Amino acid sequence: MPLVVFCGLPYSGKSRRAEELRGALAAEGRVVHVVDDAAVLGAEDTTVYGDSVREKALRGALRAAVERRLSRHDVVILDSLNYIKGFRYELYCLARAARTPLCLVYCVRPGGLSEEPRVAGSEENRNRNVSVSWRPRAEEGGRPLEAGTGAFREPRLVDSIGNGRTQADVPKELVQEETRAPDFPALMTPEFEKSAKPVSGDFYTPELLEALALRFEAPDSRNRWDRPLFTLVGLEEPLPLAEIRAALFENRAPPPHQSTQSQPLASGNFLHQLDQITSQVLAGLMEAQKSAVPGDLLKLPGTTEHLRFTRPLTMAELSRLRRQFISYTKMHPNNENLPQLANMFLQYLSQSLH
């Protein structure tokens, strides 16, 4: 059964979308397995993405967990960042080896696809370019938070440079935040931020968020390992369940590599017979063209096909075509083709010479 790969930066709603898709498929009676970072690590640990060695080990564990669960009967959902296109290609190869379809769901924060995003939801800031700062706050309302609460502060708006307004036109909240260095631009509405908060108390630091954004490799539907691609902006956009079902259960699985397929059975003397038959065809053709004139149909012994004679053919030219035919036929050996090898070679000569 299919593989669903979720991709996106932190706090883009991947886990909620994965749970929504899992619930919809489970309601249809399908067996769904969800693989995420917490399931592999035992607990959510965002510091893994700050250490390249640990992150590489995490990707290997995720890939192994997906490979163990891939089958023709269950649906596997991978809920992780999956921001490296090379890793997404490895997942594509797993699905292709298992002969099962896959699709990619790309979750984006509101405004993440536009060059000058606008934060919606407030009539006051409707015509002003702003960005929302996402930073866990150690205190709320001047009082320290209790240990282990894992609470996040409400979004604070930072001034967006280039909006053409003077400082007097900027709201008081923006002026207070302007003295601080702008945090990682999450570019999302306050409503989306509240709904996209992680369940656990662990969070990504602003430096790690910025680093992940810099090395993020966005999916491209032109790549076969990123197809079919579904892009979801925010949590307000409905999940395209009908399209996802069609991609998972109606599409054909990616074709396997020819190099990984078992070659058809062939007799031990197949190559010997191939060499012998093609040599006999060349000898008969050289003999038949001695008395032929342009326009004649050459009939060779042991064949039912005819070759139209248009010009004298040299042995060097025919030998080159014979080597090409032998190289191609060796890649697809089949004992059933032995009686037709002479006719097949004559057809190949006719198509190559005219």
JOWOPE-V793114 format. One record per residue. N is the residue number from 0. PSI is psi in degrees with one decimal (* if undefined). OMEGA is omega in whole degrees, -180 to 180 (none if undefined). BURIAL is + if it has 16 or more other C-alpha atoms within 10 Angstrom, else -. Layout:
n:N psi:PSI omega:OMEGA burial:BURIAL
n:N psi:PSI omega:OMEGA burial:BURIAL
This chain:
n:0 psi:170.3 omega:-165 burial:+
n:1 psi:168.0 omega:176 burial:+
n:2 psi:129.5 omega:177 burial:+
n:3 psi:120.5 omega:-178 burial:+
n:4 psi:122.4 omega:175 burial:+
n:5 psi:141.2 omega:-176 burial:+
n:6 psi:142.6 omega:178 burial:+
n:7 psi:165.9 omega:178 burial:+
n:8 psi:165.5 omega:177 burial:+
n:9 psi:151.5 omega:178 burial:+
n:10 psi:28.6 omega:176 burial:+
n:11 psi:1.9 omega:177 burial:+
n:12 psi:19.2 omega:-178 burial:+
n:13 psi:-47.1 omega:-176 burial:+
n:14 psi:-39.3 omega:179 burial:+
n:15 psi:-38.9 omega:177 burial:-
n:16 psi:-39.1 omega:179 burial:+
n:17 psi:-41.2 omega:178 burial:+
n:18 psi:-36.7 omega:177 burial:-
n:19 psi:-43.1 omega:179 burial:-
n:20 psi:-39.5 omega:179 burial:+
n:21 psi:-44.2 omega:179 burial:+
n:22 psi:-39.2 omega:-180 burial:-
n:23 psi:-41.1 omega:-180 burial:-
n:24 psi:-37.4 omega:179 burial:+
n:25 psi:-32.2 omega:178 burial:-
n:26 psi:-21.8 omega:178 burial:-
n:27 psi:1.6 omega:179 burial:-
n:28 psi:13.5 omega:-179 burial:-
n:29 psi:148.5 omega:176 burial:-
n:30 psi:121.4 omega:-174 burial:-
n:31 psi:130.4 omega:175 burial:+
n:32 psi:130.5 omega:178 burial:+
n:33 psi:123.2 omega:178 burial:+
n:34 psi:122.5 omega:178 burial:+
n:35 psi:179.4 omega:-177 burial:+
n:36 psi:-41.9 omega:-178 burial:+
n:37 psi:-36.9 omega:-180 burial:-
n:38 psi:-31.2 omega:-179 burial:-
n:39 psi:-43.0 omega:-177 burial:-
n:40 psi:-16.9 omega:-175 burial:-
n:41 psi:-24.5 omega:177 burial:-
n:42 psi:153.0 omega:-179 burial:-
n:43 psi:126.8 omega:-179 burial:+
n:44 psi:98.6 omega:-177 burial:-
n:45 psi:-15.4 omega:180 burial:+
n:46 psi:-11.2 omega:178 burial:-
n:47 psi:-37.0 omega:-176 burial:+
n:48 psi:-2.3 omega:173 burial:+
n:49 psi:-4.0 omega:180 burial:+
n:50 psi:115.9 omega:-175 burial:-
n:51 psi:-35.4 omega:-179 burial:-
n:52 psi:-46.5 omega:179 burial:-
n:53 psi:-36.6 omega:179 burial:-
n:54 psi:-39.0 omega:177 burial:-
n:55 psi:-41.1 omega:177 burial:-
n:56 psi:-36.3 omega:178 burial:-
n:57 psi:-43.6 omega:178 burial:+
n:58 psi:-39.7 omega:177 burial:+
n:59 psi:-40.0 omega:179 burial:-
n:60 psi:-40.0 omega:177 burial:-
n:61 psi:-44.1 omega:180 burial:+
n:62 psi:-41.7 omega:179 burial:+
n:63 psi:-39.0 omega:179 burial:-
n:64 psi:-39.3 omega:178 burial:+
n:65 psi:-42.6 omega:-178 burial:+
n:66 psi:-36.7 omega:179 burial:+
n:67 psi:-32.5 omega:-174 burial:-
n:68 psi:-14.0 omega:180 burial:+
n:69 psi:128.6 omega:178 burial:+
n:70 psi:-179.4 omega:179 burial:+
n:71 psi:3.2 omega:-174 burial:-
n:72 psi:-25.0 omega:-174 burial:-
n:73 psi:154.7 omega:175 burial:-
n:74 psi:131.8 omega:-179 burial:+
n:75 psi:127.1 omega:178 burial:+
n:76 psi:122.2 omega:178 burial:+
n:77 psi:111.4 omega:-178 burial:+
n:78 psi:95.4 omega:179 burial:+
n:79 psi:179.7 omega:-180 burial:+
n:80 psi:-48.0 omega:178 burial:+
n:81 psi:45.6 omega:-174 burial:+
n:82 psi:-3.3 omega:180 burial:+
n:83 psi:124.2 omega:-176 burial:-
n:84 psi:-28.5 omega:176 burial:+
n:85 psi:-37.0 omega:177 burial:-
n:86 psi:-38.6 omega:177 burial:-
n:87 psi:-33.1 omega:177 burial:+
n:88 psi:-37.4 omega:176 burial:-
n:89 psi:-40.3 omega:177 burial:-
n:90 psi:-37.0 omega:176 burial:+
n:91 psi:-40.9 omega:179 burial:+
n:92 psi:-35.9 omega:176 burial:+
n:93 psi:-45.6 omega:179 burial:+
n:94 psi:-38.4 omega:179 burial:+
n:95 psi:-39.8 omega:178 burial:+
n:96 psi:-34.7 omega:178 burial:+
n:97 psi:-4.4 omega:180 burial:+
n:98 psi:51.4 omega:179 burial:+
n:99 psi:146.4 omega:179 burial:+
n:100 psi:164.9 omega:175 burial:+
n:101 psi:162.3 omega:175 burial:+
n:102 psi:161.7 omega:-178 burial:+
n:103 psi:129.8 omega:177 burial:+
n:104 psi:115.5 omega:-176 burial:+
n:105 psi:114.3 omega:-179 burial:+
n:106 psi:128.6 omega:-177 burial:+
n:107 psi:140.8 omega:174 burial:+
n:108 psi:150.6 omega:179 burial:+
n:109 psi:131.5 omega:-179 burial:+
n:110 psi:-5.7 omega:-177 burial:+
n:111 psi:-17.3 omega:-179 burial:+
n:112 psi:-9.9 omega:-178 burial:-
n:113 psi:153.4 omega:-179 burial:-
n:114 psi:-34.5 omega:179 burial:-
n:115 psi:75.3 omega:-176 burial:-
n:116 psi:150.2 omega:176 burial:+
n:117 psi:136.2 omega:179 burial:+
n:118 psi:121.8 omega:-177 burial:+
n:119 psi:173.2 omega:175 burial:+
n:120 psi:-20.7 omega:-179 burial:-
n:121 psi:125.3 omega:179 burial:-
n:122 psi:-30.5 omega:-178 burial:-
n:123 psi:-35.2 omega:-176 burial:-
n:124 psi:21.5 omega:-176 burial:-
n:125 psi:-37.2 omega:-177 burial:-
n:126 psi:20.2 omega:-179 burial:-
n:127 psi:131.8 omega:177 burial:+
n:128 psi:119.6 omega:179 burial:+
n:129 psi:161.2 omega:173 burial:+
n:130 psi:147.4 omega:-177 burial:+
n:131 psi:129.6 omega:180 burial:+
n:132 psi:130.0 omega:180 burial:+
n:133 psi:105.7 omega:178 burial:+
n:134 psi:126.9 omega:174 burial:+
n:135 psi:132.8 omega:-176 burial:+
n:136 psi:137.0 omega:-176 burial:-
n:137 psi:-14.0 omega:179 burial:-
n:138 psi:157.0 omega:-177 burial:-
n:139 psi:120.8 omega:179 burial:-
n:140 psi:28.2 omega:178 burial:-
n:141 psi:-3.1 omega:180 burial:-
n:142 psi:133.9 omega:179 burial:-
n:143 psi:145.9 omega:178 burial:-
n:144 psi:150.5 omega:178 burial:-
n:145 psi:146.3 omega:-177 burial:-
n:146 psi:136.9 omega:177 burial:-
n:147 psi:-0.1 omega:-180 burial:-
n:148 psi:-33.1 omega:179 burial:-
n:149 psi:27.9 omega:-178 burial:+
n:150 psi:154.2 omega:178 burial:+
n:151 psi:146.1 omega:179 burial:+
n:152 psi:161.6 omega:176 burial:-
n:153 psi:151.5 omega:-176 burial:-
n:154 psi:137.5 omega:175 burial:+
n:155 psi:138.0 omega:-177 burial:+
n:156 psi:129.7 omega:176 burial:+
n:157 psi:151.1 omega:-175 burial:+
n:158 psi:135.8 omega:177 burial:+
n:159 psi:120.0 omega:-176 burial:+
n:160 psi:141.0 omega:177 burial:-
n:161 psi:11.9 omega:-180 burial:-
n:162 psi:-4.6 omega:174 burial:-
n:163 psi:11.0 omega:-178 burial:-
n:164 psi:150.3 omega:177 burial:-
n:165 psi:168.7 omega:-178 burial:-
n:166 psi:-27.8 omega:180 burial:-
n:167 psi:-26.8 omega:-179 burial:-
n:168 psi:-9.5 omega:-176 burial:-
n:169 psi:137.2 omega:179 burial:-
n:170 psi:161.7 omega:-176 burial:-
n:171 psi:-35.7 omega:-179 burial:-
n:172 psi:-35.8 omega:-180 burial:-
n:173 psi:-36.1 omega:-179 burial:+
n:174 psi:-39.5 omega:180 burial:+
n:175 psi:-34.2 omega:-178 burial:-
n:176 psi:-16.3 omega:-174 burial:-
n:177 psi:-25.9 omega:-179 burial:-
n:178 psi:-16.0 omega:179 burial:-
n:179 psi:154.2 omega:176 burial:-
n:180 psi:135.2 omega:-179 burial:-
n:181 psi:138.6 omega:180 burial:+
n:182 psi:-175.8 omega:178 burial:+
n:183 psi:125.9 omega:-176 burial:+
n:184 psi:103.5 omega:180 burial:+
n:185 psi:-27.4 omega:174 burial:+
n:186 psi:55.9 omega:179 burial:+
n:187 psi:160.2 omega:-178 burial:+
n:188 psi:156.5 omega:176 burial:+
n:189 psi:-36.3 omega:180 burial:+
n:190 psi:-39.3 omega:180 burial:-
n:191 psi:-36.2 omega:-179 burial:+
n:192 psi:-40.4 omega:179 burial:+
n:193 psi:-39.5 omega:-177 burial:-
n:194 psi:-17.9 omega:-177 burial:-
n:195 psi:7.4 omega:180 burial:+
n:196 psi:141.4 omega:178 burial:+
n:197 psi:153.8 omega:-178 burial:+
n:198 psi:-39.4 omega:-178 burial:-
n:199 psi:172.6 omega:-179 burial:-
n:200 psi:-5.5 omega:-179 burial:-
n:201 psi:145.9 omega:-178 burial:+
n:202 psi:166.0 omega:178 burial:+
n:203 psi:133.8 omega:177 burial:+
n:204 psi:155.3 omega:179 burial:+
n:205 psi:-36.0 omega:179 burial:+
n:206 psi:-40.3 omega:179 burial:-
n:207 psi:-37.7 omega:176 burial:+
n:208 psi:-42.9 omega:179 burial:+
n:209 psi:-40.4 omega:179 burial:+
n:210 psi:-40.8 omega:178 burial:-
n:211 psi:-37.4 omega:179 burial:+
n:212 psi:-34.6 omega:-179 burial:+
n:213 psi:-36.7 omega:-178 burial:-
n:214 psi:10.8 omega:179 burial:-
n:215 psi:130.6 omega:178 burial:+
n:216 psi:102.8 omega:-175 burial:-
n:217 psi:146.0 omega:178 burial:+
n:218 psi:150.5 omega:179 burial:+
n:219 psi:120.4 omega:-177 burial:-
n:220 psi:-12.7 omega:177 burial:-
n:221 psi:-18.6 omega:176 burial:-
n:222 psi:135.7 omega:-176 burial:-
n:223 psi:-26.8 omega:180 burial:-
n:224 psi:-7.6 omega:176 burial:+
n:225 psi:14.0 omega:179 burial:+
n:226 psi:147.0 omega:-13 burial:+
n:227 psi:146.5 omega:-175 burial:+
n:228 psi:130.7 omega:176 burial:+
n:229 psi:120.1 omega:-179 burial:+
n:230 psi:124.8 omega:-179 burial:+
n:231 psi:122.3 omega:-180 burial:+
n:232 psi:110.6 omega:178 burial:+
n:233 psi:177.8 omega:179 burial:+
n:234 psi:-10.3 omega:180 burial:+
n:235 psi:-28.7 omega:-179 burial:-
n:236 psi:129.5 omega:-177 burial:-
n:237 psi:148.4 omega:178 burial:-
n:238 psi:125.1 omega:-178 burial:+
n:239 psi:75.5 omega:-175 burial:-
n:240 psi:-39.0 omega:-178 burial:-
n:241 psi:-43.8 omega:180 burial:-
n:242 psi:-39.0 omega:180 burial:-
n:243 psi:-41.1 omega:177 burial:+
n:244 psi:-42.8 omega:-180 burial:-
n:245 psi:-39.9 omega:-180 burial:-
n:246 psi:-32.2 omega:-176 burial:+
n:247 psi:-39.8 omega:-170 burial:+
n:248 psi:-9.5 omega:-180 burial:-
n:249 psi:-22.1 omega:179 burial:-
n:250 psi:155.9 omega:176 burial:-
n:251 psi:152.8 omega:179 burial:-
n:252 psi:153.2 omega:177 burial:+
n:253 psi:138.9 omega:-179 burial:+
n:254 psi:139.4 omega:-180 burial:-
n:255 psi:159.8 omega:177 burial:-
n:256 psi:140.1 omega:179 burial:-
n:257 psi:-30.7 omega:-178 burial:-
n:258 psi:-20.2 omega:-180 burial:-
n:259 psi:-1.2 omega:-179 burial:-
n:260 psi:148.1 omega:178 burial:-
n:261 psi:134.2 omega:179 burial:-
n:262 psi:144.8 omega:177 burial:-
n:263 psi:151.6 omega:-179 burial:-
n:264 psi:138.2 omega:180 burial:-
n:265 psi:150.8 omega:179 burial:-
n:266 psi:160.0 omega:-178 burial:-
n:267 psi:-24.4 omega:-179 burial:-
n:268 psi:21.3 omega:-178 burial:-
n:269 psi:-47.8 omega:-178 burial:+
n:270 psi:-36.0 omega:178 burial:-
n:271 psi:-44.4 omega:179 burial:-
n:272 psi:-37.0 omega:177 burial:-
n:273 psi:-44.7 omega:179 burial:+
n:274 psi:-39.1 omega:-177 burial:-
n:275 psi:-44.1 omega:-177 burial:-
n:276 psi:-44.8 omega:180 burial:+
n:277 psi:-34.9 omega:177 burial:+
n:278 psi:-39.3 omega:178 burial:-
n:279 psi:-37.7 omega:178 burial:-
n:280 psi:-41.9 omega:179 burial:+
n:281 psi:-41.4 omega:179 burial:+
n:282 psi:-43.1 omega:178 burial:-
n:283 psi:-33.8 omega:179 burial:+
n:284 psi:-40.8 omega:178 burial:+
n:285 psi:-34.6 omega:179 burial:-
n:286 psi:-37.6 omega:-177 burial:-
n:287 psi:-29.7 omega:-177 burial:-
n:288 psi:-6.4 omega:179 burial:+
n:289 psi:-34.4 omega:-178 burial:-
n:290 psi:13.7 omega:-177 burial:-
n:291 psi:156.0 omega:175 burial:+
n:292 psi:155.6 omega:-179 burial:-
n:293 psi:129.8 omega:-179 burial:-
n:294 psi:-14.7 omega:180 burial:-
n:295 psi:153.9 omega:173 burial:-
n:296 psi:116.6 omega:-177 burial:+
n:297 psi:128.0 omega:178 burial:+
n:298 psi:119.8 omega:-178 burial:-
n:299 psi:146.6 omega:-180 burial:+
n:300 psi:140.4 omega:178 burial:-
n:301 psi:8.7 omega:180 burial:-
n:302 psi:152.9 omega:174 burial:+
n:303 psi:-10.9 omega:178 burial:-
n:304 psi:160.6 omega:178 burial:+
n:305 psi:151.7 omega:178 burial:-
n:306 psi:122.7 omega:-180 burial:+
n:307 psi:126.9 omega:-178 burial:+
n:308 psi:118.3 omega:-180 burial:+
n:309 psi:-26.6 omega:-179 burial:-
n:310 psi:158.7 omega:178 burial:-
n:311 psi:137.9 omega:-178 burial:-
n:312 psi:137.4 omega:179 burial:-
n:313 psi:157.6 omega:179 burial:-
n:314 psi:-32.3 omega:179 burial:-
n:315 psi:-42.1 omega:179 burial:-
n:316 psi:-42.3 omega:180 burial:-
n:317 psi:-35.7 omega:179 burial:+
n:318 psi:-36.8 omega:178 burial:-
n:319 psi:-43.9 omega:178 burial:-
n:320 psi:-33.3 omega:178 burial:+
n:321 psi:-40.0 omega:178 burial:+
n:322 psi:-39.0 omega:177 burial:-
n:323 psi:-42.3 omega:-180 burial:-
n:324 psi:-40.4 omega:179 burial:+
n:325 psi:-40.7 omega:180 burial:-
n:326 psi:-40.1 omega:179 burial:-
n:327 psi:-41.9 omega:-176 burial:-
n:328 psi:-31.8 omega:178 burial:+
n:329 psi:-27.5 omega:178 burial:-
n:330 psi:-20.8 omega:-178 burial:-
n:331 psi:63.3 omega:-180 burial:-
n:332 psi:140.0 omega:-180 burial:+
n:333 psi:123.3 omega:-179 burial:-
n:334 psi:-23.8 omega:-179 burial:-
n:335 psi:-18.3 omega:-178 burial:-
n:336 psi:-5.7 omega:-176 burial:-
n:337 psi:-46.1 omega:-180 burial:-
n:338 psi:-20.4 omega:-177 burial:-
n:339 psi:9.1 omega:-176 burial:-
n:340 psi:-39.7 omega:-179 burial:+
n:341 psi:-45.8 omega:178 burial:+
n:342 psi:-38.6 omega:179 burial:+
n:343 psi:-40.6 omega:179 burial:+
n:344 psi:-37.6 omega:178 burial:+
n:345 psi:-39.4 omega:175 burial:+
n:346 psi:-39.5 omega:178 burial:-
n:347 psi:-41.3 omega:178 burial:-
n:348 psi:-41.8 omega:-179 burial:+
n:349 psi:-40.6 omega:180 burial:-
n:350 psi:-31.6 omega:-178 burial:-
n:351 psi:-27.4 omega:-176 burial:-
n:352 psi:-19.8 omega:-177 burial:-
n:353 psi:* omega:none burial:-
